Amino acid sequence: MAQDKYSAVWVSSSSMSDFVKCPRLYYLRNVYKDPVTRHKINIINPALALGQSVHEVLEALSLIPAEQRFVTSLLVAYDAAWKKVSGKLGGFTHDHEEQSVKERGANMLKRVMEYPGPLKQKAIKIHKDLPNYYLSETENIILCGKIDWLEYLSEDDSVHIIDFKTGRNDESASSLQLPIYLLLVNKLQKRKVKRASYWYLDRDNEPVTVQLPNLETAHEKVLTTARLVKEARLKGEYVCPKGGCFGCRPFEKIINHQAEFVCVGGYNQDLYILNTSGI
């Protein structure tokens, strides 16, 4: 098949995670468009608001010279970022809930300021708004995704992948996230990937190293799932194996007009919060 980025199937860590959880969830979050607005739909909730705000502050540090990153308190940038998710914009329905979640994020950033570790070192940037490459040219499948942080390791001109975690649960060993990040970083910049880590900001003072997968194994693992996604899209078959599950049910509420529209968010998504009555 000829290469065509407009007709290609684009896959990412989040979209393939959706598909593995529930094909119907994948469809509702990644394919379906509101018939009136022609926008995709998504649900905003406190956990997403927290992650978005903390990530915005930390990822922006890579654009600042290493020696200047912590001259100003990160909480200044955090307060500015939080305004974008305050109230219903972040899925909050009560002030006390919002303040509790905001404080969690502030404590994460205080931890980073006290133990900056690799964030005080030189960082590498992949200069694309959305890093991507052809996972399979013949099958017209494109892999995309953003990496939180790439630490430059000067001792052997290599890189260290760091992924910031704002949730309380550990990343599953079966997750496609690390294989995808490895493939993207290996393809889109010239340096060898030496190691990778998850930084659980709620509890750890430094990133936790995880074992890098074999590059060929990572490619096959990701491509296998990507092919299933493409097959489902070609057939138009997105069936929840449980007839309605924890993943897809909230999105069904949106299309059944049981959710409250909040705003148009990033990537022209219509963002909703779920009504608490009748749910």
Secondary structure, 3 states (H helix, E strand, C coil): CCCCCCCCEEECHHHHHHHHHCHHHHHHHHCCCCCCCCCEEEECCHHHHHHHHHHHHHHHHHHCCHHHCCCCCHHHHHHHHHCCCCHHHHCCCCHHHHHHHHHHHHHHHHHHHHCCHHHHCCECCCCCCCCEEEEECCCCEEEECCCCEEEEECCCCEEEEEEEECCCCCCCCCCCHHHHHHHHHHHHCCCEEEEEEEEECCCCCCCEEECCCCHHHHHHHHHHHHHHHHHHHHHCCCCCCCCCCCCCHHHHHHHCCCEEEEEECHHHEEEEEECCCCC
